[in-house]
Each structure stands twice: as structure tokens, then as C-alpha cells.
Amino acid sequence: MVDIVVLGATGYTGRLIARYLATHPQRSSFTFGLAARSQSALEGVFRGLNLSTDDVPAFTVDVTKPSDVSAVVQQARVVINTIGPYWRWGTSVVRACVHHGKHYVDLTGEPHWVKDIIFELDYAALKSGSIVVPCCGLDSVPSDVLAFIANKTLKSFGGPSATIDLSTSAWELGGASISGGTFSTILTALEDVPKQTMLASGRDFALSPVKGPRSPRPRMLYNLPYSDPPVYGAWYFMVLANRQVVQRSWGLFELACRANHHDVAAVAQSSYGPNFKYEEFVVQRSALYAVMYSTIFSAIAGLLVLFLPVRWFAQRIMPSPGEGPSEKQLQTGSLEITNITTSSPNSKGEKIVVRSIFRGRGDPGYLLSSIIISECALALALDGATLPQISKSGGVLTPMTAFGDILIERLRRSGRIDVESELLVGTEPRKTR
Ligand SMILES: NC(=O)c1ccc[n+]([C@@H]2O[C@H](COP(=O)([O-])OP(=O)(O)OC[C@H]3O[C@@H](n4cnc5c(N)ncnc54)[C@H](OP(=O)(O)O)[C@@H]3O)[C@@H](O)[C@H]2O)c1
């Protein structure tokens, strides 16, 4: 039995996760194993990372065979699942984890699949004590962290009654790239997932146990409140998963508050409040660029959705499964997300404004995602006693409801990620960049 097993260790992101775990500063405090369907490919990973099976057990798993999945899941306390598209391959793994009471994290950015998992397995996970946390990569940890930490800063200034009105995240992606696995996941969403399912998972609070107020509508041009000089941006597809995860965190905190009404202090502390709205966009250098980006992005997305030959052509020019950014791209990429969160007005009509930043050094989608998901798994393996109360009951959770401050601290200690949050006092516009 190992603490953590990585499923899909021969894939592009699986290999990065294996490398991160193998050289982790806490390496002597945990054990991990690697699982893949091809033993010869797995041997290549062991050779590449200079690992020995005496130290890191190797497992064979084909996720189309339930007996394989059940056998490998029973060999670990925490499962990291990198085998996507999750709509196609993920459910058997979550089922096995829930059945055997194991903890689970993955890298999905597919809200249509997460909706199914919640429907089928949330209650069973609560019963078995299994902590299931989808979306533990770039989708959707940074967004979830920013709303969570902004709420804490807001309350540290305005007191427990301060609640969020609008939380806006502005993404700056330096040298972002795409892997073959991610592209195949996008194609699966376009070709295999019924349109009604996609539409249902795109509605506000589609993953939340409680419905809240509608978020601002998608548009061609965004701007970051309280920014001088102005920060403009365009619609970006990552918001589809990120908004759902942030809204599920909001809903799970609301539900916990309602169930916990005897503990008024705890209730007020975690609640984002009844008016909570969330939006995000990708930063562009001017308003004109933002509108142009939104237009071109929508046109490309439309062509991909509507025309098979366009998808065929895109497959030819995109990386194949197993491929991804080069080592140089991994090291030189960057991420900076600035979040501005505004409170609902207090009894005197005053608002509080908070600025929070999530900054990463390295390719956002892959290097940073491999660090983030590994730290989520390590939080489950090593920090169980100090995880938030919601987490201890199990269920299908979100990164912030499952890990809260424990994960933020782990990300900071990775040396690749900074998270900061401060007050922009009062309502006067302040410089944010
Ligand atoms: N949301 C985020 O921030 C984020 C970031 C990174 C990745 N991702 C997602 O993570 C997933 C993986 O991406 P990737 O680029 O690492 O993909 P990849 O390189 O294609 O790797 C996929 C892995 O799944 C394995 N696999 C496929 N079918 C299998 C089966 N039936 N049984 C067992 N193993 C099977 C492959 O094994 P073989 O080697 O034998 O083919 C490979 O190890 C994708 O869904 C991607 O979208 C998300």
C-alpha cells in the first residue's frame, strides 16, 4: 500500500507529476506509486526519472477494465487521476475510489462530467468518507483560491458580516501552451457530449447545491474594477469550468453554514454572502485588442464546433496525446491573476475593496498544474487532521472546501507560486498594477 498513486503516469502531465513527487522536499514522509496501461512505456518513465520499483511500485491499469481499476485503487490512500478526457475515462476511477473509501484528485476542466459525478457519487462519497476533488489543476485552483482568500481579507477588515458583491479575476498567461491530451479533451467535449448536457453544465450554479444570484453575462470587453491604468480583457473559455467550481465552493460553504447555525462565528467566517457574483477574463493590452480577441476566439470556437473538416485540420497541427510543451517552455512560462473583490455596501452604504494576486513561475497549464495537483494529493495524504471541517465528512468537493488554507500554504512553499491579498481601503480608485 502506498500513500499516493498516479494514474496515467506515462502521459504528458502524469510524467510531470511523477517528477515533482520524486523530488519533493517531503519525499521521506510519503510513499507513491505509478500506474499506466503500458508496462513498457512505464519502464521508460522509471528510467527517465531514475526511479526504482523497489522504492516506487509500478501498477498496470486499463481504466476500461473495472477489475484493474478496483485493484490499483485499493493499493493507495490517495489517487491522482490524469487519465482524460474524463468524460470518457474518469467515472470508473471515481466510482472505485468512492466504493473503497479512497481519496481522489484530478485535472479535469469538464464541468459536464463533474455534474454527473456529483449526481451519481456525492452521497456515496459522504457515506464512505471518500474525499473526491475534481479540478485540481489550473482549472480551477487559482480561481477558487482567489475568491476564498479575498473573502478572508474582506472579513479581516470589515468583520464577519462583510460579504462579497462581485469578484473579478483578470488572467495574464505568459507563454501558455497546450498538450495533446488537453486538445483531445476539447474535441471530446465538442463531439461526444450531448449539447443539452453541455448547456446544462454551463448555467450559473450548475454544480452548486444552492442557487445564488446570476453572475455577469459573458461579453466581448471586460475591465478590472479599481484599476489605474485601466485593465481590459476578453472572454476566455477557462471561465466555463472556473466559475462553476467557485460557485460550488460558495454553495458548499452556504450549505455548511445553514447546517451549522448554532456556530454563528464559523458560519459568518466562511460564507461569501448571498449577493456573491464571480467573473473572469484574459487581459489584453487595450480595449480594442480585447474586442478583437473576443471576436477571433469566438469565430475559431464556432468553426471548431460547426465544421468537422476544421476539427480534422486542427488535429493535424495540434500536439498528439502524450506530447506537450518543451522543457524550455515549461520553465519560461508564467501566470499572474489579479482579483478585485468588492463587498456589498454596509449599513452606511460603504464598500470595501480587496485586491488578491495568484502568481506562478512556469508554464501555467502543465508545470504549475502538476505542482498544484501534487500538493492537493499531499494535503490529503499528510495533512488529514488539519483539513477543513467540510472535508472531513467526505463527498465531491472543490479545492477550497476540501483544502482551504492548507493548500494555499503548500503552494507558497513550492517556491513556484505566490498568493497575496490586501485591502484597497474605501472606495477610492487605487493603482493595482
Ligand atoms: N485542467 C487543467 O488545468 C489541466 C492541466 C493538464 C492536463 N489536464 C487534463 O489532463 C488530462 C491528461 O492530459 P495529458 O496532456 O497528460 O494527456 P496525455 O499525455 O494524452 O496522457 C493521458 C494518459 O492517459 C492514459 N490512458 C488513456 N487511456 C487509458 C486507459 N484506457 N487506461 C489507462 N490509461 C489510459 C495514457 O496512457 P498511454 O500512455 O498508454 O497512452 C496516458 O498515460 C487531459 O484530460 C487534460 O485536459 C488538465
The ligand as a Gaussian input file, in Angstrom:
#p B3LYP/6-31G(d) Opt

LIG

0 1
 N       -7.353000      21.474000     -16.184000
 C       -6.044000      21.617000     -16.221000
 O       -5.549000      22.578000     -15.707000
 C       -5.260000      20.524000     -16.898000
 C       -3.877000      20.579000     -16.958000
 C       -3.199000      19.500000     -17.553000
 C       -3.915000      18.419000     -18.062000
 N       -5.278000      18.430000     -17.982000
 C       -6.086000      17.292000     -18.440000
 O       -5.460000      16.093000     -18.018000
 C       -5.714000      15.073000     -18.959000
 C       -4.385000      14.460000     -19.375000
 O       -3.667000      15.378000     -20.158000
 P       -2.261000      14.954000     -20.781000
 O       -1.827000      16.040000     -21.662000
 O       -1.348000      14.493000     -19.692000
 O       -2.722000      13.696000     -21.674000
 P       -1.852000      12.507000     -22.305000
 O       -0.429000      12.900000     -22.423000
 O       -2.565000      12.083000     -23.529000
 O       -1.931000      11.354000     -21.194000
 C       -3.089000      10.596000     -20.996000
 C       -2.738000       9.397000     -20.145000
 O       -3.913000       8.599000     -20.031000
 C       -3.555000       7.250000     -20.319000
 N       -4.698000       6.499000     -20.804000
 C       -5.506000       6.763000     -21.852000
 N       -6.456000       5.823000     -21.944000
 C       -6.229000       4.941000     -20.935000
 C       -6.860000       3.742000     -20.499000
 N       -7.933000       3.252000     -21.125000
 N       -6.391000       3.114000     -19.405000
 C       -5.307000       3.583000     -18.765000
 N       -4.644000       4.701000     -19.137000
 C       -5.117000       5.354000     -20.201000
 C       -2.468000       7.347000     -21.380000
 O       -1.770000       6.134000     -21.451000
 P       -0.802000       5.773000     -22.696000
 O        0.489000       6.464000     -22.389000
 O       -0.701000       4.290000     -22.642000
 O       -1.483000       6.293000     -23.927000
 C       -1.652000       8.480000     -20.747000
 O       -0.863000       7.988000     -19.697000
 C       -6.487000      15.716000     -20.109000
 O       -7.867000      15.482000     -19.917000
 C       -6.194000      17.205000     -19.952000
 O       -7.222000      18.024000     -20.449000
 C       -5.953000      19.455000     -17.425000

